[in-house]
Amino acid sequence: MKSESAATVAQNPRAQTLSAQLSLQSLSRYTEIIDARTPAEFAEDHVPGAINLPVLDNEERIRIGTLHKQISAFEAKKVGAALVSRHIADYLESHFADKSPGYRPLVYCWRGGNRSGSFTHVLQRVGFKAEQLDGGYKAYRRLVINELETLPTQFRFVVICGPTGSGKSRLLQALQALGAQVLDLETLAAHRGSLLGNLPGQPQPSQKKMESLIWWALRHFDPSKPVYVESESKKIGNLHVPDVLLAHMRAAPGVWLQASLPLRVQLLLEDYAHFPIQPAELLEKISHLTELRGHATIDRWQSLIHSQDWPGFVQDMLENHYDPAYQKSLGRNYQGADKDDARQALNLTGIQSDHFTELARQILGASA
């Protein structure tokens, strides 16, 4: 192996690198997928399954960009090459220390340029079967956008419909546990879909990352089998459901899940157990409904919260906010959502896991 540093390679990052075209099938050829971008870029979105080995950290990338704009491209490359070299050296002594000659990583950065080019070249010179992703993350992102325009139309969706608190998400989980294909959009979006649906301590992913997760899930489904989804609106928290996916879901047949009001209250008290602990957050959130529901209703809800009448508050919200809004949304958006016209109507008799498992078996039995 000739002595050639990463600093030299950074001047000519494409030297002797192999370029790989991205497809789902091609990803399985690699031992590992390495994202050489900064931690901030990686956190926003990345190829599913990739690990982050940044050759520049967040602050270093800003520094190099500033040098490029204010001094010169040459100065930026010189300083950048030194930084990149140090990071790659650290990884060679740590992450790659136990890798065999048969190790085959796919390396990418933003556009398939200096960062991944330098990294790939050094790995190849060591003797690893490294390849650089042609076009980098931008090529991957184009693939996701393009395929989300066509992928959803390849599947037969079955939409789980039912009023708030009827256990639609739990039923999806039961279906998945029995081996059914489930696209759980609320889990992917880290949000339960309503005004109060944020998950404590768990921020939502970026729009790009949610789309990556949807693409990845659809890419692994069998088009000959149904895919079960919940009757979502266009937005889940701050994130948008891709247009083609949403349109295909709204045209799909529905399964109607019905539950008594007491059961729904009980289930919601379990799912939203954090609000009695943090009532100030709840009070702030319901204040946003004043224009829609009026001061009298908001005052009544605030009184129920202050008196800690949680069952009364949940029931009041169901009857005077969630149920009217859900019925209006379903009637407007989902063709198979009417409980009288749905392909299958189910009645929830309890909120323990075995109750949802039994309903899931009924659904799968009917679709067999």
Contacts in CASP RR format, 6 or more apart in sequence:
PFRMAT RR
TARGET T0000
AUTHOR 0000-0000-0000
METHOD contacts of the structure
MODEL  1
MKSESAATVAQNPRAQTLSAQLSLQSLSRYTEIIDARTPAEFAEDHVPGA
INLPVLDNEERIRIGTLHKQISAFEAKKVGAALVSRHIADYLESHFADKS
PGYRPLVYCWRGGNRSGSFTHVLQRVGFKAEQLDGGYKAYRRLVINELET
LPTQFRFVVICGPTGSGKSRLLQALQALGAQVLDLETLAAHRGSLLGNLP
GQPQPSQKKMESLIWWALRHFDPSKPVYVESESKKIGNLHVPDVLLAHMR
AAPGVWLQASLPLRVQLLLEDYAHFPIQPAELLEKISHLTELRGHATIDR
WQSLIHSQDWPGFVQDMLENHYDPAYQKSLGRNYQGADKDDARQALNLTG
IQSDHFTELARQILGASA
1 125 0 8 1.000
1 126 0 8 1.000
1 127 0 8 1.000
2 125 0 8 1.000
4 125 0 8 1.000
5 85 0 8 1.000
6 81 0 8 1.000
6 84 0 8 1.000
6 85 0 8 1.000
6 88 0 8 1.000
6 89 0 8 1.000
6 118 0 8 1.000
6 119 0 8 1.000
6 121 0 8 1.000
6 122 0 8 1.000
7 81 0 8 1.000
7 82 0 8 1.000
7 84 0 8 1.000
7 85 0 8 1.000
8 81 0 8 1.000
9 15 0 8 1.000
9 81 0 8 1.000
9 117 0 8 1.000
9 118 0 8 1.000
9 121 0 8 1.000
9 122 0 8 1.000
10 77 0 8 1.000
10 80 0 8 1.000
10 81 0 8 1.000
10 84 0 8 1.000
10 85 0 8 1.000
10 114 0 8 1.000
10 118 0 8 1.000
11 77 0 8 1.000
11 81 0 8 1.000
13 113 0 8 1.000
13 114 0 8 1.000
13 115 0 8 1.000
13 116 0 8 1.000
13 117 0 8 1.000
13 118 0 8 1.000
13 121 0 8 1.000
14 113 0 8 1.000
14 117 0 8 1.000
15 121 0 8 1.000
16 121 0 8 1.000
16 124 0 8 1.000
17 117 0 8 1.000
17 120 0 8 1.000
17 121 0 8 1.000
17 124 0 8 1.000
17 131 0 8 1.000
17 132 0 8 1.000
18 120 0 8 1.000
18 124 0 8 1.000
18 130 0 8 1.000
18 131 0 8 1.000
18 132 0 8 1.000
19 131 0 8 1.000
19 132 0 8 1.000
19 133 0 8 1.000
19 134 0 8 1.000
19 135 0 8 1.000
20 26 0 8 1.000
20 106 0 8 1.000
20 131 0 8 1.000
20 132 0 8 1.000
20 133 0 8 1.000
20 134 0 8 1.000
21 134 0 8 1.000
22 47 0 8 1.000
22 133 0 8 1.000
22 134 0 8 1.000
22 139 0 8 1.000
22 140 0 8 1.000
22 143 0 8 1.000
23 143 0 8 1.000
24 219 0 8 1.000
27 33 0 8 1.000
27 47 0 8 1.000
27 106 0 8 1.000
29 104 0 8 1.000
30 104 0 8 1.000
30 105 0 8 1.000
30 106 0 8 1.000
30 131 0 8 1.000
31 102 0 8 1.000
31 103 0 8 1.000
31 104 0 8 1.000
31 105 0 8 1.000
32 51 0 8 1.000
32 103 0 8 1.000
32 104 0 8 1.000
32 105 0 8 1.000
32 106 0 8 1.000
33 47 0 8 1.000
33 49 0 8 1.000
33 50 0 8 1.000
33 51 0 8 1.000
33 105 0 8 1.000
33 106 0 8 1.000
33 108 0 8 1.000
34 50 0 8 1.000
34 51 0 8 1.000
34 53 0 8 1.000
34 105 0 8 1.000
34 106 0 8 1.000
34 107 0 8 1.000
34 108 0 8 1.000
34 119 0 8 1.000
35 41 0 8 1.000
35 42 0 8 1.000
35 46 0 8 1.000
35 47 0 8 1.000
35 50 0 8 1.000
35 51 0 8 1.000
35 52 0 8 1.000
35 53 0 8 1.000
35 54 0 8 1.000
35 108 0 8 1.000
35 109 0 8 1.000
35 137 0 8 1.000
36 53 0 8 1.000
36 54 0 8 1.000
36 55 0 8 1.000
36 107 0 8 1.000
36 108 0 8 1.000
36 109 0 8 1.000
36 115 0 8 1.000
36 116 0 8 1.000
36 119 0 8 1.000
37 46 0 8 1.000
37 52 0 8 1.000
37 54 0 8 1.000
37 108 0 8 1.000
37 109 0 8 1.000
37 110 0 8 1.000
37 115 0 8 1.000
37 137 0 8 1.000
38 54 0 8 1.000
38 56 0 8 1.000
38 57 0 8 1.000
38 58 0 8 1.000
38 60 0 8 1.000
38 61 0 8 1.000
39 52 0 8 1.000
39 54 0 8 1.000
39 57 0 8 1.000
39 58 0 8 1.000
40 58 0 8 1.000
41 110 0 8 1.000
41 137 0 8 1.000
42 50 0 8 1.000
42 52 0 8 1.000
42 54 0 8 1.000
44 206 0 8 1.000
44 208 0 8 1.000
44 209 0 8 1.000
45 137 0 8 1.000
45 141 0 8 1.000
45 205 0 8 1.000
45 206 0 8 1.000
45 208 0 8 1.000
45 209 0 8 1.000
45 211 0 8 1.000
45 212 0 8 1.000
46 52 0 8 1.000
46 137 0 8 1.000
46 209 0 8 1.000
46 212 0 8 1.000
47 108 0 8 1.000
47 137 0 8 1.000
47 140 0 8 1.000
47 212 0 8 1.000
48 212 0 8 1.000
48 213 0 8 1.000
48 216 0 8 1.000
50 108 0 8 1.000
53 87 0 8 1.000
53 91 0 8 1.000
53 95 0 8 1.000
53 119 0 8 1.000
54 87 0 8 1.000
55 83 0 8 1.000
55 84 0 8 1.000
55 87 0 8 1.000
55 88 0 8 1.000
55 109 0 8 1.000
55 115 0 8 1.000
55 118 0 8 1.000
55 119 0 8 1.000
56 64 0 8 1.000
56 80 0 8 1.000
56 83 0 8 1.000
56 84 0 8 1.000
56 87 0 8 1.000
56 115 0 8 1.000
60 80 0 8 1.000
60 83 0 8 1.000
63 79 0 8 1.000
64 76 0 8 1.000
64 79 0 8 1.000
64 80 0 8 1.000
64 83 0 8 1.000
65 76 0 8 1.000
67 75 0 8 1.000
67 76 0 8 1.000
67 79 0 8 1.000
68 75 0 8 1.000
68 76 0 8 1.000
77 114 0 8 1.000
81 118 0 8 1.000
84 114 0 8 1.000
84 115 0 8 1.000
84 118 0 8 1.000
84 119 0 8 1.000
85 118 0 8 1.000
88 118 0 8 1.000
88 119 0 8 1.000
88 122 0 8 1.000
92 122 0 8 1.000
92 126 0 8 1.000
96 103 0 8 1.000
96 123 0 8 1.000
96 126 0 8 1.000
96 128 0 8 1.000
99 128 0 8 1.000
101 127 0 8 1.000
101 128 0 8 1.000
101 129 0 8 1.000
102 128 0 8 1.000
102 129 0 8 1.000
103 128 0 8 1.000
103 129 0 8 1.000
104 128 0 8 1.000
104 129 0 8 1.000
104 130 0 8 1.000
104 131 0 8 1.000
105 123 0 8 1.000
105 128 0 8 1.000
105 130 0 8 1.000
105 131 0 8 1.000
106 130 0 8 1.000
106 131 0 8 1.000
106 132 0 8 1.000
106 133 0 8 1.000
107 116 0 8 1.000
107 117 0 8 1.000
107 119 0 8 1.000
107 120 0 8 1.000
107 123 0 8 1.000
107 130 0 8 1.000
107 131 0 8 1.000
107 132 0 8 1.000
107 133 0 8 1.000
108 116 0 8 1.000
108 132 0 8 1.000
108 133 0 8 1.000
108 135 0 8 1.000
108 136 0 8 1.000
108 137 0 8 1.000
108 140 0 8 1.000
109 115 0 8 1.000
109 116 0 8 1.000
109 117 0 8 1.000
109 119 0 8 1.000
109 136 0 8 1.000
109 137 0 8 1.000
110 136 0 8 1.000
110 137 0 8 1.000
110 138 0 8 1.000
111 135 0 8 1.000
111 136 0 8 1.000
111 137 0 8 1.000
111 138 0 8 1.000
112 132 0 8 1.000
112 133 0 8 1.000
112 134 0 8 1.000
112 135 0 8 1.000
112 136 0 8 1.000
112 139 0 8 1.000
113 132 0 8 1.000
113 135 0 8 1.000
113 136 0 8 1.000
116 132 0 8 1.000
116 133 0 8 1.000
116 136 0 8 1.000
117 132 0 8 1.000
119 130 0 8 1.000
120 130 0 8 1.000
120 131 0 8 1.000
120 132 0 8 1.000
123 130 0 8 1.000
124 130 0 8 1.000
133 139 0 8 1.000
133 140 0 8 1.000
141 208 0 8 1.000
144 211 0 8 1.000
144 212 0 8 1.000
144 215 0 8 1.000
145 211 0 8 1.000
147 215 0 8 1.000
147 219 0 8 1.000
148 211 0 8 1.000
148 214 0 8 1.000
148 215 0 8 1.000
148 242 0 8 1.000
148 244 0 8 1.000
148 245 0 8 1.000
149 244 0 8 1.000
150 244 0 8 1.000
151 215 0 8 1.000
151 218 0 8 1.000
151 219 0 8 1.000
152 218 0 8 1.000
152 242 0 8 1.000
152 244 0 8 1.000
152 245 0 8 1.000
152 248 0 8 1.000
152 249 0 8 1.000
153 244 0 8 1.000
153 248 0 8 1.000
154 223 0 8 1.000
155 218 0 8 1.000
155 221 0 8 1.000
155 223 0 8 1.000
155 226 0 8 1.000
155 227 0 8 1.000
155 248 0 8 1.000
156 223 0 8 1.000
156 225 0 8 1.000
156 226 0 8 1.000
156 227 0 8 1.000
156 252 0 8 1.000
157 183 0 8 1.000
157 226 0 8 1.000
157 227 0 8 1.000
157 228 0 8 1.000
157 229 0 8 1.000
157 248 0 8 1.000
157 249 0 8 1.000
157 252 0 8 1.000
158 226 0 8 1.000
158 227 0 8 1.000
158 228 0 8 1.000
158 229 0 8 1.000
158 252 0 8 1.000
158 253 0 8 1.000
158 254 0 8 1.000
158 255 0 8 1.000
158 343 0 8 1.000
158 363 0 8 1.000
158 367 0 8 1.000
159 228 0 8 1.000
159 229 0 8 1.000
159 230 0 8 1.000
159 231 0 8 1.000
159 249 0 8 1.000
159 252 0 8 1.000
159 253 0 8 1.000
159 254 0 8 1.000
159 255 0 8 1.000
159 334 0 8 1.000
159 336 0 8 1.000
159 337 0 8 1.000
160 168 0 8 1.000
160 171 0 8 1.000
160 172 0 8 1.000
160 228 0 8 1.000
160 229 0 8 1.000
160 230 0 8 1.000
160 231 0 8 1.000
160 254 0 8 1.000
160 255 0 8 1.000
160 257 0 8 1.000
161 168 0 8 1.000
161 231 0 8 1.000
161 254 0 8 1.000
161 255 0 8 1.000
161 256 0 8 1.000
161 257 0 8 1.000
161 330 0 8 1.000
161 334 0 8 1.000
161 336 0 8 1.000
161 337 0 8 1.000
161 339 0 8 1.000
161 342 0 8 1.000
162 168 0 8 1.000
162 231 0 8 1.000
162 256 0 8 1.000
162 257 0 8 1.000
162 258 0 8 1.000
162 326 0 8 1.000
162 330 0 8 1.000
162 337 0 8 1.000
162 339 0 8 1.000
163 258 0 8 1.000
163 259 0 8 1.000
163 264 0 8 1.000
163 318 0 8 1.000
163 322 0 8 1.000
163 323 0 8 1.000
163 326 0 8 1.000
163 327 0 8 1.000
164 194 0 8 1.000
164 264 0 8 1.000
164 268 0 8 1.000
164 318 0 8 1.000
164 322 0 8 1.000
164 323 0 8 1.000
164 326 0 8 1.000
165 259 0 8 1.000
165 264 0 8 1.000
165 267 0 8 1.000
165 268 0 8 1.000
165 271 0 8 1.000
165 318 0 8 1.000
166 257 0 8 1.000
166 258 0 8 1.000
166 259 0 8 1.000
166 264 0 8 1.000
166 267 0 8 1.000
166 348 0 8 1.000
167 257 0 8 1.000
167 259 0 8 1.000
167 267 0 8 1.000
167 348 0 8 1.000
167 351 0 8 1.000
167 356 0 8 1.000
168 230 0 8 1.000
168 231 0 8 1.000
168 257 0 8 1.000
169 184 0 8 1.000
169 186 0 8 1.000
169 187 0 8 1.000
169 192 0 8 1.000
169 230 0 8 1.000
170 267 0 8 1.000
170 351 0 8 1.000
170 353 0 8 1.000
170 356 0 8 1.000
171 257 0 8 1.000
171 356 0 8 1.000
171 359 0 8 1.000
171 360 0 8 1.000
171 363 0 8 1.000
172 182 0 8 1.000
172 184 0 8 1.000
172 228 0 8 1.000
172 229 0 8 1.000
172 230 0 8 1.000
173 182 0 8 1.000
173 184 0 8 1.000
173 356 0 8 1.000
174 353 0 8 1.000
174 356 0 8 1.000
174 357 0 8 1.000
174 359 0 8 1.000
174 360 0 8 1.000
175 182 0 8 1.000
175 228 0 8 1.000
175 360 0 8 1.000
175 363 0 8 1.000
175 364 0 8 1.000
176 182 0 8 1.000
176 184 0 8 1.000
177 357 0 8 1.000
177 360 0 8 1.000
178 357 0 8 1.000
178 360 0 8 1.000
178 361 0 8 1.000
178 364 0 8 1.000
180 225 0 8 1.000
180 226 0 8 1.000
180 228 0 8 1.000
180 360 0 8 1.000
180 364 0 8 1.000
181 221 0 8 1.000
181 222 0 8 1.000
181 225 0 8 1.000
181 226 0 8 1.000
181 227 0 8 1.000
181 228 0 8 1.000
182 227 0 8 1.000
182 228 0 8 1.000
182 229 0 8 1.000
183 214 0 8 1.000
183 217 0 8 1.000
183 218 0 8 1.000
183 221 0 8 1.000
183 227 0 8 1.000
183 228 0 8 1.000
183 229 0 8 1.000
184 229 0 8 1.000
184 230 0 8 1.000
185 214 0 8 1.000
185 229 0 8 1.000
185 230 0 8 1.000
185 232 0 8 1.000
185 236 0 8 1.000
185 241 0 8 1.000
186 192 0 8 1.000
186 193 0 8 1.000
186 230 0 8 1.000
186 232 0 8 1.000
186 236 0 8 1.000
188 205 0 8 1.000
188 210 0 8 1.000
188 213 0 8 1.000
188 214 0 8 1.000
188 217 0 8 1.000
189 204 0 8 1.000
189 205 0 8 1.000
189 210 0 8 1.000
189 236 0 8 1.000
189 237 0 8 1.000
189 239 0 8 1.000
190 199 0 8 1.000
190 202 0 8 1.000
190 203 0 8 1.000
190 204 0 8 1.000
190 205 0 8 1.000
191 197 0 8 1.000
191 198 0 8 1.000
191 199 0 8 1.000
191 204 0 8 1.000
191 236 0 8 1.000
191 237 0 8 1.000
191 238 0 8 1.000
191 239 0 8 1.000
192 198 0 8 1.000
192 199 0 8 1.000
192 271 0 8 1.000
193 232 0 8 1.000
193 233 0 8 1.000
193 235 0 8 1.000
193 236 0 8 1.000
193 237 0 8 1.000
194 322 0 8 1.000
195 285 0 8 1.000
195 286 0 8 1.000
195 288 0 8 1.000
195 289 0 8 1.000
196 272 0 8 1.000
196 275 0 8 1.000
196 282 0 8 1.000
196 285 0 8 1.000
196 286 0 8 1.000
197 237 0 8 1.000
197 272 0 8 1.000
198 204 0 8 1.000
198 237 0 8 1.000
200 274 0 8 1.000
200 278 0 8 1.000
204 210 0 8 1.000
204 237 0 8 1.000
204 238 0 8 1.000
204 239 0 8 1.000
205 213 0 8 1.000
205 239 0 8 1.000
207 239 0 8 1.000
207 240 0 8 1.000
210 239 0 8 1.000
211 242 0 8 1.000
214 242 0 8 1.000
214 245 0 8 1.000
218 227 0 8 1.000
221 227 0 8 1.000
226 367 0 8 1.000
228 363 0 8 1.000
229 249 0 8 1.000
229 252 0 8 1.000
231 249 0 8 1.000
231 254 0 8 1.000
231 330 0 8 1.000
231 333 0 8 1.000
231 334 0 8 1.000
231 337 0 8 1.000
232 241 0 8 1.000
232 246 0 8 1.000
232 249 0 8 1.000
233 241 0 8 1.000
233 329 0 8 1.000
233 333 0 8 1.000
234 240 0 8 1.000
234 241 0 8 1.000
234 246 0 8 1.000
235 241 0 8 1.000
241 249 0 8 1.000
249 334 0 8 1.000
250 333 0 8 1.000
250 334 0 8 1.000
250 335 0 8 1.000
251 335 0 8 1.000
252 335 0 8 1.000
252 336 0 8 1.000
253 336 0 8 1.000
253 342 0 8 1.000
253 343 0 8 1.000
254 334 0 8 1.000
254 336 0 8 1.000
254 337 0 8 1.000
254 342 0 8 1.000
254 343 0 8 1.000
254 344 0 8 1.000
255 342 0 8 1.000
255 343 0 8 1.000
255 344 0 8 1.000
255 345 0 8 1.000
255 346 0 8 1.000
255 363 0 8 1.000
256 337 0 8 1.000
256 338 0 8 1.000
256 339 0 8 1.000
256 342 0 8 1.000
256 344 0 8 1.000
256 345 0 8 1.000
256 346 0 8 1.000
257 346 0 8 1.000
257 348 0 8 1.000
257 359 0 8 1.000
258 339 0 8 1.000
258 345 0 8 1.000
258 346 0 8 1.000
258 347 0 8 1.000
258 348 0 8 1.000
259 267 0 8 1.000
259 347 0 8 1.000
259 348 0 8 1.000
259 350 0 8 1.000
260 348 0 8 1.000
261 315 0 8 1.000
261 318 0 8 1.000
261 319 0 8 1.000
263 348 0 8 1.000
263 349 0 8 1.000
263 350 0 8 1.000
263 351 0 8 1.000
264 318 0 8 1.000
265 311 0 8 1.000
265 312 0 8 1.000
265 314 0 8 1.000
265 315 0 8 1.000
265 318 0 8 1.000
266 351 0 8 1.000
267 351 0 8 1.000
268 314 0 8 1.000
268 318 0 8 1.000
269 310 0 8 1.000
269 311 0 8 1.000
269 314 0 8 1.000
270 351 0 8 1.000
272 314 0 8 1.000
275 281 0 8 1.000
275 282 0 8 1.000
276 308 0 8 1.000
276 310 0 8 1.000
279 305 0 8 1.000
279 306 0 8 1.000
282 305 0 8 1.000
283 302 0 8 1.000
283 305 0 8 1.000
286 298 0 8 1.000
286 301 0 8 1.000
286 302 0 8 1.000
286 305 0 8 1.000
287 298 0 8 1.000
289 297 0 8 1.000
289 298 0 8 1.000
289 321 0 8 1.000
290 298 0 8 1.000
293 320 0 8 1.000
293 321 0 8 1.000
297 320 0 8 1.000
297 321 0 8 1.000
300 316 0 8 1.000
301 313 0 8 1.000
301 316 0 8 1.000
301 317 0 8 1.000
304 310 0 8 1.000
304 312 0 8 1.000
304 313 0 8 1.000
304 316 0 8 1.000
305 313 0 8 1.000
330 337 0 8 1.000
330 338 0 8 1.000
331 337 0 8 1.000
331 338 0 8 1.000
336 342 0 8 1.000
336 343 0 8 1.000
339 345 0 8 1.000
343 366 0 8 1.000
344 362 0 8 1.000
344 363 0 8 1.000
344 366 0 8 1.000
346 359 0 8 1.000
346 362 0 8 1.000
346 363 0 8 1.000
348 355 0 8 1.000
348 356 0 8 1.000
348 359 0 8 1.000
349 355 0 8 1.000
END
